[in-house]
Amino acid sequence: MTSFRMQRINKQIQREISLLLEQRVKNEAAKNAIITGVDCTKDLESAKVYFTTVDPVVRDEVKKSLDKAAGALRSMLGKQLALRKTPSLAFFLDTSEEYGREMDRILDSLVYSAPEDTEEDEDREEEE
């Protein structure tokens, strides 16, 4: 369980990276990333940045672009945040949305069968 302070730092890093990608990064492929979450270590040495894209086809290209821009993003992030250390950034594809859709599809495919009328079952049991 992360502390309230770490949750605040994670949200702040997520917000700042999103803004930096939108405003300051020139790589168009990296701008296609939607930052969905950040998980920073307690010592602020590293941060896992989770992203997704609208178009699933370009995900590999976006990941490569984000990995290339990680050092520049860390530098810009260090200037924006009031932290003693700026974590190194590692980008990971967030697959939770696809997982959720797959679970919904599976649940929708299950057919609910209503139980038989319980009074008829009780009557049958009494006759036997």
MOPAC internal coordinates of N, CA, C and O (Angstrom, degrees):
PM7 1SCF
backbone

  N    0.0000 0     0.00 0     0.00 0    0    0    0
  C    1.4502 1     0.00 0     0.00 0    1    0    0
  C    1.5275 1   108.04 1     0.00 0    2    1    0
  O    1.2310 1   121.33 1   -51.67 1    3    2    1
  N    1.3011 1   115.05 1   128.33 1    3    2    1
  C    1.4586 1   118.83 1  -179.88 1    5    3    2
  C    1.5230 1   110.16 1   -85.75 1    6    5    3
  O    1.2310 1   121.55 1   -31.25 1    7    6    5
  N    1.3077 1   114.64 1   148.75 1    7    6    5
  C    1.4548 1   119.78 1  -179.18 1    9    7    6
  C    1.5259 1   109.85 1   -76.14 1   10    9    7
  O    1.2310 1   121.37 1   -12.91 1   11   10    9
  N    1.3028 1   114.99 1   167.09 1   11   10    9
  C    1.4634 1   120.68 1   179.34 1   13   11   10
  C    1.5237 1   110.76 1   -60.96 1   14   13   11
  O    1.2310 1   120.32 1   141.32 1   15   14   13
  N    1.3192 1   116.99 1   -38.68 1   15   14   13
  C    1.4677 1   120.86 1   178.66 1   17   15   14
  C    1.5241 1   111.33 1   -62.53 1   18   17   15
  O    1.2310 1   120.43 1   135.96 1   19   18   17
  N    1.3362 1   116.77 1   -44.04 1   19   18   17
  C    1.4623 1   120.05 1  -179.96 1   21   19   18
  C    1.5274 1   111.22 1   -67.19 1   22   21   19
  O    1.2310 1   120.10 1   143.99 1   23   22   21
  N    1.3128 1   117.41 1   -36.01 1   23   22   21
  C    1.4628 1   120.34 1   176.25 1   25   23   22
  C    1.5312 1   110.54 1   -62.15 1   26   25   23
  O    1.2310 1   120.78 1   137.43 1   27   26   25
  N    1.3227 1   116.11 1   -42.57 1   27   26   25
  C    1.4722 1   120.52 1   178.53 1   29   27   26
  C    1.5197 1   110.85 1   -63.73 1   30   29   27
  O    1.2310 1   120.38 1   136.55 1   31   30   29
  N    1.3237 1   116.87 1   -43.45 1   31   30   29
  C    1.4686 1   120.92 1   179.70 1   33   31   30
  C    1.5295 1   110.06 1   -64.07 1   34   33   31
  O    1.2310 1   120.30 1   136.17 1   35   34   33
  N    1.3342 1   117.03 1   -43.83 1   35   34   33
  C    1.4624 1   120.47 1   179.05 1   37   35   34
  C    1.5229 1   111.47 1   -60.44 1   38   37   35
  O    1.2310 1   120.17 1   135.61 1   39   38   37
  N    1.3154 1   117.28 1   -44.39 1   39   38   37
  C    1.4703 1   120.86 1   179.12 1   41   39   38
  C    1.5279 1   111.17 1   -65.46 1   42   41   39
  O    1.2310 1   120.42 1   140.14 1   43   42   41
  N    1.3263 1   116.81 1   -39.86 1   43   42   41
  C    1.4608 1   120.34 1   179.55 1   45   43   42
  C    1.5308 1   110.77 1   -65.52 1   46   45   43
  O    1.2310 1   120.29 1   137.08 1   47   46   45
  N    1.3196 1   117.05 1   -42.92 1   47   46   45
  C    1.4638 1   120.53 1   178.14 1   49   47   46
  C    1.5255 1   109.87 1   -63.61 1   50   49   47
  O    1.2310 1   120.12 1   137.34 1   51   50   49
  N    1.3226 1   117.37 1   -42.66 1   51   50   49
  C    1.4684 1   121.03 1   178.35 1   53   51   50
  C    1.5270 1   110.47 1   -59.39 1   54   53   51
  O    1.2310 1   120.39 1   133.11 1   55   54   53
  N    1.3102 1   116.86 1   -46.89 1   55   54   53
  C    1.4704 1   121.68 1  -179.61 1   57   55   54
  C    1.5257 1   111.17 1   -62.06 1   58   57   55
  O    1.2310 1   120.48 1   134.05 1   59   58   57
  N    1.3246 1   116.70 1   -45.95 1   59   58   57
  C    1.4632 1   120.77 1  -177.80 1   61   59   58
  C    1.5256 1   111.89 1   -66.65 1   62   61   59
  O    1.2310 1   119.82 1   138.69 1   63   62   61
  N    1.3322 1   117.96 1   -41.31 1   63   62   61
  C    1.4639 1   120.20 1   178.48 1   65   63   62
  C    1.5277 1   109.86 1   -63.65 1   66   65   63
  O    1.2310 1   120.05 1   138.90 1   67   66   65
  N    1.3223 1   117.50 1   -41.10 1   67   66   65
  C    1.4630 1   120.58 1   178.15 1   69   67   66
  C    1.5196 1   111.08 1   -60.50 1   70   69   67
  O    1.2310 1   120.73 1   135.82 1   71   70   69
  N    1.3250 1   116.21 1   -44.18 1   71   70   69
  C    1.4679 1   119.99 1   178.81 1   73   71   70
  C    1.5214 1   111.83 1   -66.00 1   74   73   71
  O    1.2310 1   120.48 1   138.46 1   75   74   73
  N    1.3276 1   116.69 1   -41.54 1   75   74   73
  C    1.4616 1   120.15 1   179.50 1   77   75   74
  C    1.5286 1   111.17 1   -63.84 1   78   77   75
  O    1.2310 1   120.46 1   139.13 1   79   78   77
  N    1.3235 1   116.73 1   -40.87 1   79   78   77
  C    1.4641 1   119.65 1   178.30 1   81   79   78
  C    1.5273 1   110.75 1   -64.14 1   82   81   79
  O    1.2310 1   120.96 1   142.04 1   83   82   81
  N    1.3013 1   115.78 1   -37.96 1   83   82   81
  C    1.4618 1   120.31 1  -178.32 1   85   83   82
  C    1.5263 1   112.44 1   -72.30 1   86   85   83
  O    1.2310 1   120.42 1   139.86 1   87   86   85
  N    1.3288 1   116.79 1   -40.14 1   87   86   85
  C    1.4615 1   120.15 1  -169.34 1   89   87   86
  C    1.5256 1   115.22 1  -105.02 1   90   89   87
  O    1.2310 1   119.49 1   144.43 1   91   90   89
  N    1.3165 1   118.57 1   -35.57 1   91   90   89
  C    1.4557 1   119.40 1  -168.20 1   93   91   90
  C    1.5183 1   115.38 1  -111.66 1   94   93   91
  O    1.2310 1   119.62 1   157.76 1   95   94   93
  N    1.3210 1   118.33 1   -22.24 1   95   94   93
  C    1.4620 1   120.80 1  -178.07 1   97   95   94
  C    1.5219 1   108.93 1   -83.80 1   98   97   95
  O    1.2310 1   121.08 1   -47.12 1   99   98   97
  N    1.3272 1   115.54 1   132.88 1   99   98   97
  C    1.4594 1   120.30 1  -176.25 1  101   99   98
  C    1.5242 1   112.93 1   -91.05 1  102  101   99
  O    1.2310 1   119.78 1   162.40 1  103  102  101
  N    1.3030 1   118.03 1   -17.60 1  103  102  101
  C    1.4571 1   122.13 1  -178.78 1  105  103  102
  C    1.5341 1   109.55 1   -71.33 1  106  105  103
  O    1.2310 1   120.92 1   -63.80 1  107  106  105
  N    1.3239 1   115.85 1   116.20 1  107  106  105
  C    1.4699 1   120.88 1  -176.78 1  109  107  106
  C    1.5335 1   112.12 1   -65.59 1  110  109  107
  O    1.2310 1   120.13 1   145.78 1  111  110  109
  N    1.3131 1   117.36 1   -34.22 1  111  110  109
  C    1.4700 1   119.90 1   179.94 1  113  111  110
  C    1.5306 1   110.34 1   -65.32 1  114  113  111
  O    1.2310 1   120.35 1   140.01 1  115  114  113
  N    1.3241 1   116.93 1   -39.99 1  115  114  113
  C    1.4641 1   120.17 1   179.80 1  117  115  114
  C    1.5248 1   111.34 1   -67.77 1  118  117  115
  O    1.2310 1   120.46 1   151.66 1  119  118  117
  N    1.3302 1   116.72 1   -28.34 1  119  118  117
  C    1.4664 1   119.98 1   179.60 1  121  119  118
  C    1.5228 1   112.27 1   -69.67 1  122  121  119
  O    1.2310 1   119.99 1   163.72 1  123  122  121
  N    1.3307 1   117.62 1   -16.28 1  123  122  121
  C    1.4660 1   121.30 1   178.71 1  125  123  122
  C    1.5189 1   112.81 1   -77.46 1  126  125  123
  O    1.2310 1   119.82 1   172.09 1  127  126  125
  N    1.3170 1   117.95 1    -7.91 1  127  126  125
  C    1.4653 1   121.54 1  -178.47 1  129  127  126
  C    1.5226 1   110.55 1   -76.27 1  130  129  127
  O    1.2310 1   121.33 1   -40.52 1  131  130  129
  N    1.3094 1   115.07 1   139.48 1  131  130  129
  C    1.4583 1   122.41 1   172.90 1  133  131  130
  C    1.5223 1   105.89 1  -112.51 1  134  133  131
  O    1.2310 1   120.42 1   -66.71 1  135  134  133
  N    1.3157 1   116.80 1   113.29 1  135  134  133
  C    1.4622 1   121.57 1  -177.14 1  137  135  134
  C    1.5260 1   108.48 1   -77.29 1  138  137  135
  O    1.2310 1   120.66 1   -61.07 1  139  138  137
  N    1.3278 1   116.34 1   118.93 1  139  138  137
  C    1.4595 1   120.46 1  -175.81 1  141  139  138
  C    1.5230 1   113.20 1  -102.90 1  142  141  139
  O    1.2310 1   119.98 1   162.39 1  143  142  141
  N    1.3174 1   117.64 1   -17.61 1  143  142  141
  C    1.4569 1   118.74 1   179.85 1  145  143  142
  C    1.5131 1   111.84 1  -178.71 1  146  145  143
  O    1.2310 1   121.50 1   -19.18 1  147  146  145
  N    1.3266 1   114.73 1   160.82 1  147  146  145
  C    1.4626 1   122.20 1   177.80 1  149  147  146
  C    1.5152 1   107.54 1  -135.88 1  150  149  147
  O    1.2310 1   121.08 1   -43.10 1  151  150  149
  N    1.3232 1   115.55 1   136.90 1  151  150  149
  C    1.4576 1   121.09 1   176.35 1  153  151  150
  C    1.5235 1   107.62 1  -127.02 1  154  153  151
  O    1.2310 1   121.03 1   -76.78 1  155  154  153
  N    1.3058 1   115.63 1   103.22 1  155  154  153
  C    1.4603 1   122.38 1  -175.50 1  157  155  154
  C    1.5319 1   109.49 1   -98.68 1  158  157  155
  O    1.2310 1   120.75 1   -35.90 1  159  158  157
  N    1.3281 1   116.17 1   144.10 1  159  158  157
  C    1.4571 1   119.81 1   176.53 1  161  159  158
  C    1.5265 1   109.31 1   -72.64 1  162  161  159
  O    1.2310 1   120.75 1   -20.19 1  163  162  161
  N    1.3339 1   116.18 1   159.81 1  163  162  161
  C    1.4681 1   120.62 1  -177.64 1  165  163  162
  C    1.5222 1   113.01 1   -63.09 1  166  165  163
  O    1.2310 1   120.51 1   147.47 1  167  166  165
  N    1.3344 1   116.62 1   -32.53 1  167  166  165
  C    1.4640 1   119.39 1  -179.29 1  169  167  166
  C    1.5259 1   112.83 1   -86.47 1  170  169  167
  O    1.2310 1   120.11 1  -176.09 1  171  170  169
  N    1.3282 1   117.39 1     3.91 1  171  170  169
  C    1.4696 1   124.19 1   178.49 1  173  171  170
  C    1.5248 1   113.11 1    60.10 1  174  173  171
  O    1.2310 1   120.43 1  -152.50 1  175  174  173
  N    1.3272 1   116.78 1    27.50 1  175  174  173
  C    1.4645 1   120.53 1   177.65 1  177  175  174
  C    1.5204 1   111.41 1   -79.34 1  178  177  175
  O    1.2310 1   120.85 1   140.13 1  179  178  177
  N    1.3267 1   115.99 1   -39.87 1  179  178  177
  C    1.4604 1   118.80 1  -177.52 1  181  179  178
  C    1.5204 1   110.19 1  -143.95 1  182  181  179
  O    1.2310 1   121.95 1   -22.19 1  183  182  181
  N    1.3279 1   113.87 1   157.81 1  183  182  181
  C    1.4583 1   120.46 1   178.45 1  185  183  182
  C    1.5218 1   108.93 1  -138.84 1  186  185  183
  O    1.2310 1   121.42 1   -46.34 1  187  186  185
  N    1.3215 1   114.90 1   133.66 1  187  186  185
  C    1.4566 1   120.72 1   172.78 1  189  187  186
  C    1.5199 1   106.74 1   -91.64 1  190  189  187
  O    1.2310 1   121.02 1   -57.74 1  191  190  189
  N    1.3274 1   115.65 1   122.26 1  191  190  189
  C    1.4586 1   121.18 1  -179.19 1  193  191  190
  C    1.5235 1   107.04 1  -108.76 1  194  193  191
  O    1.2310 1   120.82 1   -60.15 1  195  194  193
  N    1.3238 1   116.04 1   119.85 1  195  194  193
  C    1.4565 1   121.36 1  -178.60 1  197  195  194
  C    1.5245 1   109.30 1   -97.57 1  198  197  195
  O    1.2310 1   121.07 1   -43.90 1  199  198  197
  N    1.3406 1   115.56 1   136.10 1  199  198  197
  C    1.4570 1   120.04 1  -178.52 1  201  199  198
  C    1.5211 1   109.90 1  -139.09 1  202  201  199
  O    1.2310 1   121.52 1   -17.65 1  203  202  201
  N    1.3111 1   114.69 1   162.35 1  203  202  201
  C    1.4473 1   122.16 1   172.13 1  205  203  202
  C    1.5175 1   107.53 1  -142.13 1  206  205  203
  O    1.2310 1   120.32 1    -7.32 1  207  206  205
  N    1.3108 1   116.99 1   172.68 1  207  206  205
  C    1.4571 1   121.91 1   177.58 1  209  207  206
  C    1.5203 1   108.86 1  -133.10 1  210  209  207
  O    1.2310 1   121.32 1   -20.54 1  211  210  209
  N    1.3174 1   115.08 1   159.46 1  211  210  209
  C    1.4515 1   119.59 1   177.31 1  213  211  210
  C    1.5261 1   109.80 1   -70.51 1  214  213  211
  O    1.2310 1   120.89 1   138.02 1  215  214  213
  N    1.3379 1   115.90 1   -41.98 1  215  214  213
  C    1.4595 1   121.71 1  -178.98 1  217  215  214
  C    1.5296 1   109.26 1   -99.94 1  218  217  215
  O    1.2310 1   119.51 1   -65.42 1  219  218  217
  N    1.3271 1   118.54 1   114.58 1  219  218  217
  C    1.4680 1   120.80 1  -178.26 1  221  219  218
  C    1.5300 1   113.97 1   -64.01 1  222  221  219
  O    1.2310 1   119.87 1   159.67 1  223  222  221
  N    1.3143 1   117.85 1   -20.33 1  223  222  221
  C    1.4623 1   121.53 1  -176.67 1  225  223  222
  C    1.5268 1   111.92 1   -68.05 1  226  225  223
  O    1.2310 1   119.85 1   147.12 1  227  226  225
  N    1.3217 1   117.90 1   -32.88 1  227  226  225
  C    1.4700 1   121.62 1  -173.39 1  229  227  226
  C    1.5229 1   113.47 1   -93.42 1  230  229  227
  O    1.2310 1   119.29 1  -171.78 1  231  230  229
  N    1.3042 1   118.95 1     8.22 1  231  230  229
  C    1.4722 1   121.37 1  -174.48 1  233  231  230
  C    1.5182 1   113.55 1   -61.40 1  234  233  231
  O    1.2310 1   120.06 1   138.22 1  235  234  233
  N    1.3248 1   117.50 1   -41.78 1  235  234  233
  C    1.4695 1   119.68 1   179.54 1  237  235  234
  C    1.5191 1   111.23 1   -64.43 1  238  237  235
  O    1.2310 1   120.57 1   137.84 1  239  238  237
  N    1.3138 1   116.52 1   -42.16 1  239  238  237
  C    1.4684 1   120.84 1   178.93 1  241  239  238
  C    1.5253 1   110.73 1   -64.56 1  242  241  239
  O    1.2310 1   120.44 1   138.85 1  243  242  241
  N    1.3311 1   116.77 1   -41.15 1  243  242  241
  C    1.4645 1   121.02 1   179.05 1  245  243  242
  C    1.5242 1   110.26 1   -65.01 1  246  245  243
  O    1.2310 1   120.14 1   138.45 1  247  246  245
  N    1.3307 1   117.34 1   -41.55 1  247  246  245
  C    1.4761 1   120.23 1   178.88 1  249  247  246
  C    1.5188 1   110.88 1   -61.62 1  250  249  247
  O    1.2310 1   120.13 1   135.41 1  251  250  249
  N    1.3256 1   117.36 1   -44.59 1  251  250  249
  C    1.4649 1   120.17 1   178.21 1  253  251  250
  C    1.5257 1   111.17 1   -61.24 1  254  253  251
  O    1.2310 1   120.36 1   138.59 1  255  254  253
  N    1.3179 1   116.91 1   -41.41 1  255  254  253
  C    1.4670 1   120.92 1   179.60 1  257  255  254
  C    1.5274 1   111.40 1   -65.95 1  258  257  255
  O    1.2310 1   120.65 1   139.86 1  259  258  257
  N    1.3248 1   116.36 1   -40.14 1  259  258  257
  C    1.4678 1   119.66 1   178.51 1  261  259  258
  C    1.5227 1   110.99 1   -66.88 1  262  261  259
  O    1.2310 1   120.49 1   139.97 1  263  262  261
  N    1.3338 1   116.68 1   -40.03 1  263  262  261
  C    1.4626 1   119.81 1   178.22 1  265  263  262
  C    1.5271 1   110.95 1   -62.93 1  266  265  263
  O    1.2310 1   120.42 1   141.37 1  267  266  265
  N    1.3326 1   116.80 1   -38.63 1  267  266  265
  C    1.4651 1   120.12 1   177.30 1  269  267  266
  C    1.5194 1   111.64 1   -66.58 1  270  269  267
  O    1.2310 1   120.36 1   143.11 1  271  270  269
  N    1.3183 1   116.92 1   -36.89 1  271  270  269
  C    1.4591 1   121.60 1  -176.57 1  273  271  270
  C    1.5278 1   113.10 1   -86.86 1  274  273  271
  O    1.2310 1   119.50 1  -179.49 1  275  274  273
  N    1.3222 1   118.56 1     0.51 1  275  274  273
  C    1.4668 1   121.69 1  -174.43 1  277  275  274
  C    1.5253 1   112.27 1   -59.60 1  278  277  275
  O    1.2310 1   120.01 1   136.82 1  279  278  277
  N    1.3185 1   117.58 1   -43.18 1  279  278  277
  C    1.4653 1   120.17 1  -179.41 1  281  279  278
  C    1.5212 1   112.15 1   -65.25 1  282  281  279
  O    1.2310 1   120.40 1   135.75 1  283  282  281
  N    1.3203 1   116.83 1   -44.25 1  283  282  281
  C    1.4658 1   120.65 1   178.53 1  285  283  282
  C    1.5244 1   110.62 1   -65.46 1  286  285  283
  O    1.2310 1   120.53 1   139.57 1  287  286  285
  N    1.3293 1   116.59 1   -40.43 1  287  286  285
  C    1.4665 1   119.73 1   177.89 1  289  287  286
  C    1.5277 1   110.86 1   -63.53 1  290  289  287
  O    1.2310 1   120.29 1   140.37 1  291  290  289
  N    1.3118 1   117.04 1   -39.63 1  291  290  289
  C    1.4701 1   120.54 1   178.48 1  293  291  290
  C    1.5269 1   110.34 1   -63.22 1  294  293  291
  O    1.2310 1   120.56 1   137.94 1  295  294  293
  N    1.3189 1   116.54 1   -42.06 1  295  294  293
  C    1.4629 1   120.90 1   178.87 1  297  295  294
  C    1.5267 1   111.03 1   -62.79 1  298  297  295
  O    1.2310 1   120.58 1   132.16 1  299  298  297
  N    1.3291 1   116.50 1   -47.84 1  299  298  297
  C    1.4703 1   120.11 1   179.37 1  301  299  298
  C    1.5252 1   110.91 1   -65.69 1  302  301  299
  O    1.2310 1   120.56 1   143.58 1  303  302  301
  N    1.3240 1   116.54 1   -36.42 1  303  302  301
  C    1.4554 1   121.57 1   178.93 1  305  303  302
  C    1.5241 1   110.99 1   -64.46 1  306  305  303
  O    1.2310 1   120.69 1   140.56 1  307  306  305
  N    1.3339 1   116.29 1   -39.44 1  307  306  305
  C    1.4597 1   120.94 1   178.88 1  309  307  306
  C    1.5207 1   112.38 1   -61.97 1  310  309  307
  O    1.2310 1   120.23 1   146.99 1  311  310  309
  N    1.3173 1   117.17 1   -33.01 1  311  310  309
  C    1.4673 1   120.93 1   177.80 1  313  311  310
  C    1.5227 1   111.82 1   -74.95 1  314  313  311
  O    1.2310 1   120.38 1   152.60 1  315  314  313
  N    1.3290 1   116.89 1   -27.40 1  315  314  313
  C    1.4651 1   121.08 1  -177.16 1  317  315  314
  C    1.5299 1   113.24 1   -85.07 1  318  317  315
  O    1.2310 1   120.79 1   144.16 1  319  318  317
  N    1.3273 1   116.10 1   -35.84 1  319  318  317
  C    1.4624 1   120.21 1  -173.98 1  321  319  318
  C    1.5278 1   111.54 1   -92.72 1  322  321  319
  O    1.2310 1   121.45 1   -30.36 1  323  322  321
  N    1.3049 1   114.83 1   149.64 1  323  322  321
  C    1.4617 1   120.56 1   177.26 1  325  323  322
  C    1.5324 1   108.87 1  -100.65 1  326  325  323
  O    1.2310 1   121.30 1  -118.10 1  327  326  325
  N    1.3246 1   115.12 1    61.90 1  327  326  325
  C    1.4595 1   120.82 1   179.13 1  329  327  326
  C    1.5218 1   109.25 1  -118.34 1  330  329  327
  O    1.2310 1   120.82 1   -27.33 1  331  330  329
  N    1.3301 1   116.04 1   152.67 1  331  330  329
  C    1.4556 1   120.21 1   178.37 1  333  331  330
  C    1.5265 1   110.87 1   -66.26 1  334  333  331
  O    1.2310 1   120.55 1   138.58 1  335  334  333
  N    1.3253 1   116.55 1   -41.42 1  335  334  333
  C    1.4542 1   121.90 1   179.05 1  337  335  334
  C    1.5245 1   109.04 1  -119.29 1  338  337  335
  O    1.2310 1   121.34 1   -32.03 1  339  338  337
  N    1.3114 1   115.05 1   147.97 1  339  338  337
  C    1.4652 1   120.26 1   172.04 1  341  339  338
  C    1.5247 1   107.14 1  -108.37 1  342  341  339
  O    1.2310 1   119.98 1   -57.32 1  343  342  341
  N    1.3183 1   117.65 1   122.68 1  343  342  341
  C    1.4623 1   119.42 1  -175.62 1  345  343  342
  C    1.5278 1   112.36 1   -70.08 1  346  345  343
  O    1.2310 1   121.20 1   -30.07 1  347  346  345
  N    1.3184 1   115.30 1   149.93 1  347  346  345
  C    1.4631 1   119.77 1   171.44 1  349  347  346
  C    1.5260 1   107.02 1   -73.73 1  350  349  347
  O    1.2310 1   120.59 1   -33.97 1  351  350  349
  N    1.3206 1   116.47 1   146.03 1  351  350  349
  C    1.4555 1   121.09 1  -172.90 1  353  351  350
  C    1.5242 1   110.81 1  -106.73 1  354  353  351
  O    1.2310 1   121.12 1   -47.81 1  355  354  353
  N    1.3100 1   115.47 1   132.19 1  355  354  353
  C    1.4637 1   122.15 1   173.59 1  357  355  354
  C    1.5266 1   106.90 1  -125.52 1  358  357  355
  O    1.2310 1   120.35 1   -51.89 1  359  358  357
  N    1.3238 1   116.94 1   128.11 1  359  358  357
  C    1.4549 1   121.60 1  -174.58 1  361  359  358
  C    1.5224 1   110.77 1   -99.86 1  362  361  359
  O    1.2310 1   121.26 1   -44.11 1  363  362  361
  N    1.3520 1   115.19 1   135.89 1  363  362  361
  C    1.4531 1   122.82 1  -179.23 1  365  363  362
  C    1.5207 1   109.40 1  -133.50 1  366  365  363
  O    1.2310 1   120.90 1   -38.15 1  367  366  365
  N    1.3087 1   115.88 1   141.85 1  367  366  365
  C    1.4526 1   121.31 1   177.92 1  369  367  366
  C    1.5254 1   109.56 1   -73.20 1  370  369  367
  O    1.2310 1   120.61 1   -50.47 1  371  370  369
  N    1.3157 1   116.45 1   129.53 1  371  370  369
  C    1.4651 1   122.37 1   178.96 1  373  371  370
  C    1.5247 1   108.37 1   -90.07 1  374  373  371
  O    1.2310 1   120.47 1   -67.68 1  375  374  373
  N    1.3067 1   116.70 1   112.32 1  375  374  373
  C    1.4667 1   121.23 1  -177.46 1  377  375  374
  C    1.5306 1   112.20 1  -104.12 1  378  377  375
  O    1.2310 1   119.74 1  -167.30 1  379  378  377
  N    1.3131 1   118.10 1    12.70 1  379  378  377
  C    1.4614 1   120.22 1  -175.96 1  381  379  378
  C    1.5265 1   111.96 1   -66.73 1  382  381  379
  O    1.2310 1   119.82 1   147.90 1  383  382  381
  N    1.3219 1   117.96 1   -32.10 1  383  382  381
  C    1.4587 1   120.21 1   179.76 1  385  383  382
  C    1.5320 1   110.89 1   -66.83 1  386  385  383
  O    1.2310 1   120.45 1   135.17 1  387  386  385
  N    1.3342 1   116.75 1   -44.83 1  387  386  385
  C    1.4558 1   119.84 1   177.91 1  389  387  386
  C    1.5235 1   110.94 1   -63.87 1  390  389  387
  O    1.2310 1   120.71 1   140.86 1  391  390  389
  N    1.3318 1   116.25 1   -39.14 1  391  390  389
  C    1.4564 1   120.77 1   178.53 1  393  391  390
  C    1.5272 1   110.30 1   -61.81 1  394  393  391
  O    1.2310 1   120.56 1   135.89 1  395  394  393
  N    1.3297 1   116.53 1   -44.11 1  395  394  393
  C    1.4622 1   121.08 1   178.36 1  397  395  394
  C    1.5181 1   112.20 1   -62.88 1  398  397  395
  O    1.2310 1   120.66 1   138.37 1  399  398  397
  N    1.3260 1   116.35 1   -41.63 1  399  398  397
  C    1.4721 1   119.85 1   177.70 1  401  399  398
  C    1.5282 1   111.12 1   -63.32 1  402  401  399
  O    1.2310 1   120.64 1   139.40 1  403  402  401
  N    1.3214 1   116.39 1   -40.60 1  403  402  401
  C    1.4607 1   120.38 1   179.33 1  405  403  402
  C    1.5273 1   110.25 1   -64.71 1  406  405  403
  O    1.2310 1   119.89 1   138.83 1  407  406  405
  N    1.3273 1   117.82 1   -41.17 1  407  406  405
  C    1.4673 1   120.71 1   177.91 1  409  407  406
  C    1.5263 1   110.25 1   -64.24 1  410  409  407
  O    1.2310 1   119.86 1   138.33 1  411  410  409
  N    1.3305 1   117.87 1   -41.67 1  411  410  409
  C    1.4632 1   121.25 1   177.11 1  413  411  410
  C    1.5255 1   110.76 1   -61.15 1  414  413  411
  O    1.2310 1   120.56 1   137.85 1  415  414  413
  N    1.3395 1   116.53 1   -42.15 1  415  414  413
  C    1.4605 1   120.37 1   179.93 1  417  415  414
  C    1.5297 1   110.39 1   -62.92 1  418  417  415
  O    1.2310 1   120.56 1   137.72 1  419  418  417
  N    1.3301 1   116.53 1   -42.28 1  419  418  417
  C    1.4624 1   120.62 1   179.88 1  421  419  418
  C    1.5228 1   110.44 1   -65.64 1  422  421  419
  O    1.2310 1   120.49 1   135.31 1  423  422  421
  N    1.3253 1   116.66 1   -44.69 1  423  422  421
  C    1.4657 1   119.67 1   179.89 1  425  423  422
  C    1.5235 1   111.65 1   -65.24 1  426  425  423
  O    1.2310 1   120.26 1   142.44 1  427  426  425
  N    1.3371 1   117.12 1   -37.56 1  427  426  425
  C    1.4617 1   120.56 1   178.36 1  429  427  426
  C    1.5290 1   111.41 1   -67.46 1  430  429  427
  O    1.2310 1   120.36 1   150.65 1  431  430  429
  N    1.3221 1   116.91 1   -29.35 1  431  430  429
  C    1.4622 1   119.96 1  -177.86 1  433  431  430
  C    1.5290 1   112.23 1   -77.55 1  434  433  431
  O    1.2310 1   120.02 1   160.88 1  435  434  433
  N    1.3233 1   117.57 1   -19.12 1  435  434  433
  C    1.4628 1   119.91 1   178.38 1  437  435  434
  C    1.5272 1   109.52 1   -70.65 1  438  437  435
  O    1.2310 1   120.99 1   -44.28 1  439  438  437
  N    1.2944 1   115.72 1   135.72 1  439  438  437
  C    1.4576 1   120.29 1  -179.80 1  441  439  438
  C    1.5231 1   107.84 1   -99.00 1  442  441  439
  O    1.2310 1   121.62 1   -54.15 1  443  442  441
  N    1.3180 1   114.50 1   125.85 1  443  442  441
  C    1.4587 1   119.35 1   179.13 1  445  443  442
  C    1.5210 1   108.23 1   -86.20 1  446  445  443
  O    1.2310 1   120.80 1   -56.81 1  447  446  445
  N    1.3069 1   116.08 1   123.19 1  447  446  445
  C    1.4637 1   119.79 1   176.88 1  449  447  446
  C    1.5190 1   108.17 1  -107.51 1  450  449  447
  O    1.2310 1   120.99 1   -57.18 1  451  450  449
  N    1.3196 1   115.71 1   122.82 1  451  450  449
  C    1.4612 1   121.28 1  -178.53 1  453  451  450
  C    1.5206 1   108.98 1   -71.38 1  454  453  451
  O    1.2310 1   119.96 1   -36.38 1  455  454  453
  N    1.3279 1   117.69 1   143.62 1  455  454  453
  C    1.4737 1   119.53 1   178.03 1  457  455  454
  C    1.5298 1   110.32 1   -67.72 1  458  457  455
  O    1.2310 1   121.66 1   -26.80 1  459  458  457
  N    1.3135 1   114.42 1   153.20 1  459  458  457
  C    1.4666 1   120.18 1   178.35 1  461  459  458
  C    1.5247 1   108.74 1   -62.18 1  462  461  459
  O    1.2310 1   121.17 1   -16.74 1  463  462  461
  N    1.3124 1   115.36 1   163.26 1  463  462  461
  C    1.4607 1   120.61 1   178.24 1  465  463  462
  C    1.5350 1   108.14 1   -62.25 1  466  465  463
  O    1.2310 1   120.46 1   -57.76 1  467  466  465
  N    1.3116 1   116.73 1   122.24 1  467  466  465
  C    1.4630 1   120.68 1  -173.87 1  469  467  466
  C    1.5187 1   112.71 1   -70.05 1  470  469  467
  O    1.2310 1   119.00 1   153.24 1  471  470  469
  N    1.3357 1   119.51 1   -26.76 1  471  470  469
  C    1.4623 1   121.55 1  -179.95 1  473  471  470
  C    1.5224 1   110.49 1   -66.07 1  474  473  471
  O    1.2310 1   120.58 1   139.81 1  475  474  473
  N    1.3325 1   116.50 1   -40.19 1  475  474  473
  C    1.4615 1   119.39 1   178.79 1  477  475  474
  C    1.5195 1   110.15 1   -64.38 1  478  477  475
  O    1.2310 1   120.04 1   140.67 1  479  478  477
  N    1.3297 1   117.53 1   -39.33 1  479  478  477
  C    1.4551 1   120.75 1   178.59 1  481  479  478
  C    1.5221 1   110.84 1   -63.79 1  482  481  479
  O    1.2310 1   120.28 1   139.96 1  483  482  481
  N    1.3303 1   117.08 1   -40.04 1  483  482  481
  C    1.4523 1   120.74 1  -179.90 1  485  483  482
  C    1.5239 1   110.70 1   -66.89 1  486  485  483
  O    1.2310 1   120.37 1   140.07 1  487  486  485
  N    1.3552 1   116.89 1   -39.93 1  487  486  485
  C    1.4557 1   120.60 1   178.70 1  489  487  486
  C    1.5164 1   110.66 1   -62.35 1  490  489  487
  O    1.2310 1   120.27 1   138.08 1  491  490  489
  N    1.3220 1   117.08 1   -41.92 1  491  490  489
  C    1.4607 1   121.27 1   180.00 1  493  491  490
  C    1.5206 1   110.97 1   -63.38 1  494  493  491
  O    1.2310 1   120.71 1   139.76 1  495  494  493
  N    1.3302 1   116.25 1   -40.24 1  495  494  493
  C    1.4575 1   120.24 1  -178.82 1  497  495  494
  C    1.5295 1   110.49 1   -66.15 1  498  497  495
  O    1.2310 1   120.06 1   143.16 1  499  498  497
  N    1.3530 1   117.48 1   -36.84 1  499  498  497
  C    1.4630 1   121.28 1  -179.37 1  501  499  498
  C    1.5255 1   110.63 1   -67.96 1  502  501  499
  O    1.2310 1   120.09 1   142.47 1  503  502  501
  N    1.3472 1   117.43 1   -37.53 1  503  502  501
  C    1.4518 1   120.88 1  -178.40 1  505  503  502
  C    1.5278 1   111.34 1   -67.05 1  506  505  503
  O    1.2310 1   120.35 1   148.06 1  507  506  505
  N    1.2933 1   116.93 1   -31.94 1  507  506  505
  C    1.4822 1   120.26 1  -177.60 1  509  507  506
  C    1.4489 1   109.83 1   -79.12 1  510  509  507
  O    1.2310 1   120.10 1   180.00 1  511  510  509

